[in-house]
């Protein structure tokens, strides 16, 4: 009789242990799933972290990076060199305000900027004739993500695109050529503004035209100044023999444009709608 009772008690104990073990495993699986599976719309940052507050950043050879930090130090800027391999750069609440070009994408580089969900990322130059995000001829810049990117330039420069071109006074703070590269916007909030003097919000600076802009999605606000297109060409003076136009292809997105002063620049626009 006692043996039967002991066997029953042992069976109950083992059953409880198995139930607790299974419950424990289920909890571990659920926790692992919560960590490994990002929520809908969430951008999971991957790559090597780079903090702009620690000094200037030069990226070479392609790869994945996370850009963070805040700086007003003139020398602390980002340069992305040409590479056979693409770059993926996650923007995680980075803010750069400089007398130099905050972000330069060199000719031959292909960069995807991913604005992390819920972040605000700002790039501001306080010097005339240079862009906040310079997209050199032969380079490609793609904007994705669910965060915000703010780019602000001053006189004669596109906020995202190219600075001023002047063939007779090529030098510091003047765009290296009269074209710029390819700018593609797939998603995210993009606020691009030139505050005065012939620069586009997204596109060319004074006497700068000839790039390609493709908008597939996102929420874009672009502001230009003095005869420049909000999205497209910068102002081209009558004395400059520049016959190229910026090609603007709009396939989607919510777009708001403002031109402050003048009639706006030349734009070639093809829409899928």
C-alpha positions as CSV (number, residue, x, y, z in Angstrom):
1,X,0.0,0.0,0.0
2,X,2.8,2.4,1.0
3,X,4.7,1.5,-2.2
4,X,1.6,2.4,-4.3
5,X,1.3,5.8,-2.6
6,X,5.0,6.5,-3.1
7,X,4.8,5.6,-6.7
8,X,1.7,7.9,-7.2
9,X,3.4,10.8,-5.4
10,X,6.5,10.3,-7.5
11,X,4.5,10.3,-10.7
12,X,2.7,13.6,-9.7
13,X,6.1,15.2,-8.8
14,X,7.7,14.2,-12.1
15,X,4.6,15.4,-14.0
16,X,4.8,18.8,-12.3
17,X,8.5,19.0,-13.1
18,X,7.8,18.3,-16.8
19,X,5.1,20.9,-16.9
20,X,7.3,23.5,-15.3
21,X,10.2,22.6,-17.7
22,X,7.9,23.0,-20.7
23,X,6.5,26.3,-19.3
24,X,10.0,27.5,-18.8
25,X,11.1,26.6,-22.3
26,X,8.0,28.4,-23.7
27,X,8.9,31.6,-21.8
28,X,12.5,31.4,-23.1
29,X,11.2,31.0,-26.7
30,X,8.9,34.0,-26.3
31,X,11.7,36.2,-24.9
32,X,14.0,35.2,-27.7
33,X,11.3,36.0,-30.3
34,X,10.8,39.4,-28.7
35,X,14.5,40.1,-29.0
36,X,15.2,38.7,-32.4
37,X,12.0,39.7,-34.3
38,X,11.7,43.5,-34.7
39,X,8.2,45.1,-34.4
40,X,6.4,46.1,-37.6
41,X,8.0,49.2,-39.2
42,X,11.0,49.1,-36.8
43,X,14.4,49.5,-38.4
44,X,17.0,47.3,-36.7
45,X,20.4,49.0,-36.8
46,X,23.4,46.9,-37.7
47,X,27.0,47.6,-38.3
48,X,30.0,49.4,-36.7
49,X,29.0,52.3,-34.5
50,X,30.6,55.7,-35.4
51,X,30.1,58.7,-33.0
52,X,30.6,62.1,-34.8
53,X,31.2,63.8,-31.5
54,X,34.5,61.9,-31.2
55,X,36.0,63.4,-34.4
56,X,35.8,63.3,-38.2
57,X,34.6,60.1,-39.8
58,X,35.9,58.6,-43.1
59,X,34.3,55.5,-44.4
60,X,36.1,53.3,-47.0
61,X,35.6,50.0,-48.6
62,X,31.8,49.8,-48.2
63,X,30.0,48.0,-45.3
64,X,27.5,48.7,-42.6
65,X,27.7,51.5,-40.1
66,X,25.6,53.2,-37.4
67,X,26.1,57.0,-37.3
68,X,25.4,58.7,-33.9
69,X,26.4,61.7,-31.9
70,X,26.1,65.5,-31.9
71,X,28.7,68.0,-33.0
72,X,29.2,71.7,-33.8
73,X,32.9,71.3,-34.3
74,X,33.9,72.3,-37.8
75,X,36.3,69.5,-38.5
76,X,33.8,66.8,-37.4
77,X,32.3,65.8,-40.7
78,X,31.6,62.6,-42.6
79,X,33.3,61.6,-45.8
80,X,32.3,58.5,-47.7
81,X,34.9,57.4,-50.2
82,X,34.4,55.6,-53.6
83,X,34.1,51.8,-53.3
84,X,33.2,48.8,-55.3
85,X,31.1,47.7,-52.3
86,X,28.0,49.5,-51.2
87,X,27.5,51.3,-47.9
88,X,24.6,51.0,-45.5
89,X,24.6,53.8,-42.9
90,X,21.9,53.8,-40.2
91,X,21.2,57.3,-38.9
92,X,20.6,57.2,-35.1
93,X,19.9,60.7,-33.8
94,X,23.0,62.2,-35.4
95,X,23.3,66.0,-35.6
96,X,26.1,67.8,-37.5
97,X,26.4,71.6,-37.8
98,X,29.6,72.8,-39.5
99,X,31.2,75.5,-41.5
100,X,32.3,72.6,-43.8
101,X,30.2,70.0,-45.7
102,X,28.6,67.8,-43.0
103,X,28.4,64.8,-45.3
104,X,30.3,64.2,-48.6
105,X,29.5,61.2,-50.7
106,X,32.4,60.9,-53.2
107,X,32.1,60.0,-56.9
108,X,31.8,56.2,-57.2
109,X,30.2,55.6,-53.8
110,X,26.8,54.0,-53.4
111,X,25.2,54.8,-50.0
112,X,21.9,53.8,-48.4
113,X,21.1,56.1,-45.5
114,X,18.5,54.4,-43.2
115,X,16.9,56.8,-40.7
116,X,16.1,54.7,-37.6
117,X,12.5,54.7,-36.4
118,X,11.7,57.6,-34.1
119,X,15.0,59.5,-34.7
120,X,15.7,63.0,-35.9
121,X,18.9,63.4,-37.9
122,X,20.1,66.9,-38.9
123,X,22.9,68.1,-41.2
124,X,23.5,71.8,-41.4
125,X,26.2,73.9,-43.1
126,X,26.6,77.6,-42.2
127,X,28.9,78.4,-45.1
128,X,27.7,79.7,-48.5
129,X,28.1,77.6,-51.7
130,X,28.3,74.2,-50.1
131,X,25.7,71.4,-49.5
132,X,24.7,69.8,-46.3
133,X,24.8,66.4,-48.0
134,X,26.9,66.6,-51.1
135,X,26.2,64.0,-53.7
136,X,29.0,64.1,-56.2
137,X,28.8,63.1,-59.9
138,X,28.8,59.4,-60.3
139,X,27.6,58.6,-56.8
140,X,24.3,57.3,-55.6
141,X,22.5,58.2,-52.4
142,X,19.4,56.3,-51.2
143,X,17.2,57.4,-48.3
144,X,15.1,54.8,-46.5
145,X,13.7,54.2,-43.0
146,X,11.0,55.7,-40.8
147,X,12.9,58.5,-39.1
148,X,13.5,62.1,-40.1
149,X,16.4,63.6,-42.0
150,X,16.8,67.4,-42.0
151,X,19.3,69.0,-44.4
152,X,19.9,72.8,-44.5
153,X,22.3,74.8,-46.7
154,X,22.8,78.5,-47.1
155,X,23.4,80.7,-50.2
156,X,24.0,79.1,-53.6
157,X,23.9,75.4,-52.6
158,X,21.5,72.6,-52.8
159,X,20.8,71.2,-49.3
160,X,21.0,67.6,-50.7
161,X,22.9,67.5,-53.9
162,X,25.5,70.0,-55.1
163,X,27.1,73.3,-54.2
164,X,27.8,76.2,-56.5
165,X,29.7,75.9,-59.8
166,X,31.7,78.7,-61.3
167,X,34.2,77.7,-64.0
168,X,36.2,80.9,-63.6
169,X,36.8,80.6,-59.9
170,X,37.0,76.9,-59.1
171,X,38.3,76.5,-55.6
172,X,37.3,76.0,-52.0
173,X,33.6,75.9,-51.3
174,X,32.8,75.5,-55.0
175,X,31.3,72.3,-56.4
176,X,33.9,70.2,-58.2
177,X,31.7,69.9,-61.3
178,X,28.4,71.2,-62.6
179,X,26.6,67.9,-62.3
180,X,25.6,65.9,-59.2
181,X,24.9,62.2,-58.8
182,X,21.7,60.2,-58.3
183,X,19.4,60.8,-55.3
184,X,16.7,58.2,-54.5
185,X,14.1,58.5,-51.8
186,X,12.2,55.4,-50.9
187,X,10.8,56.2,-47.5
188,X,11.2,58.4,-44.4
189,X,10.6,62.1,-43.6
190,X,13.0,64.3,-45.6
191,X,13.2,68.1,-44.9
192,X,15.6,69.8,-47.3
193,X,16.1,73.6,-47.4
194,X,18.3,76.1,-49.0
195,X,17.9,79.4,-47.1
196,X,18.9,81.9,-49.8
197,X,20.5,82.6,-53.2
198,X,19.8,80.0,-55.9
199,X,20.1,76.6,-54.3
200,X,17.5,73.8,-54.6
201,X,16.2,71.9,-51.6
202,X,17.1,68.7,-53.3
203,X,19.2,69.1,-56.4
204,X,21.6,71.6,-57.7
205,X,23.3,74.8,-56.5
206,X,23.9,78.0,-58.3
207,X,24.9,77.0,-61.9
208,X,24.6,73.3,-61.0
209,X,22.3,71.0,-62.9
210,X,22.3,67.5,-64.5
211,X,21.7,65.0,-61.8
212,X,18.9,62.5,-61.3
213,X,16.3,62.5,-58.5
214,X,13.9,59.6,-58.1
215,X,11.1,59.7,-55.4
216,X,9.4,56.4,-54.8
217,X,7.9,57.2,-51.4
218,X,8.3,59.1,-48.1
219,X,7.2,62.4,-46.9
220,X,9.3,65.2,-48.5
221,X,9.4,68.9,-47.8
222,X,11.8,70.8,-50.1
223,X,12.4,74.5,-50.1
224,X,14.6,76.4,-52.5
225,X,15.6,80.1,-52.9
226,X,15.8,82.7,-55.6
227,X,15.0,81.0,-59.0
228,X,16.1,77.5,-58.0
229,X,13.7,74.6,-58.2
230,X,12.6,73.1,-54.9
231,X,13.5,69.7,-56.3
232,X,15.7,69.9,-59.4
233,X,18.1,72.5,-60.9
234,X,19.8,75.3,-59.0
235,X,19.5,78.7,-60.5
236,X,21.5,78.9,-63.8
237,X,22.7,82.3,-64.8
238,X,22.3,83.4,-68.5
239,X,26.1,83.8,-68.9
240,X,26.7,80.1,-68.2
241,X,26.6,77.6,-71.1
242,X,25.0,74.8,-69.1
243,X,22.4,72.9,-71.1
244,X,21.8,69.9,-68.9
245,X,18.7,69.6,-66.9
246,X,18.0,67.6,-63.7
247,X,15.8,64.7,-64.3
248,X,13.1,64.3,-61.6
249,X,11.1,61.1,-61.5
250,X,8.2,60.9,-59.1
251,X,6.7,57.5,-58.6
252,X,5.1,58.1,-55.1
253,X,5.4,59.8,-51.8
254,X,3.9,62.9,-50.2
255,X,5.7,66.0,-51.5
256,X,5.5,69.7,-50.5
257,X,7.6,72.2,-52.3
258,X,8.3,75.9,-51.8
259,X,10.4,78.4,-53.8
260,X,11.3,81.6,-52.0
261,X,11.9,84.4,-54.5
262,X,12.0,84.1,-58.3
263,X,10.2,81.8,-60.6
264,X,11.9,78.5,-59.9
265,X,14.5,76.6,-61.8
266,X,14.4,74.3,-64.8
267,X,13.1,70.8,-64.0
268,X,12.6,67.8,-66.2
269,X,9.9,65.7,-64.6
270,X,8.5,62.3,-65.4
271,X,5.8,60.8,-63.2
272,X,4.5,57.3,-63.1
273,X,1.1,58.6,-62.1
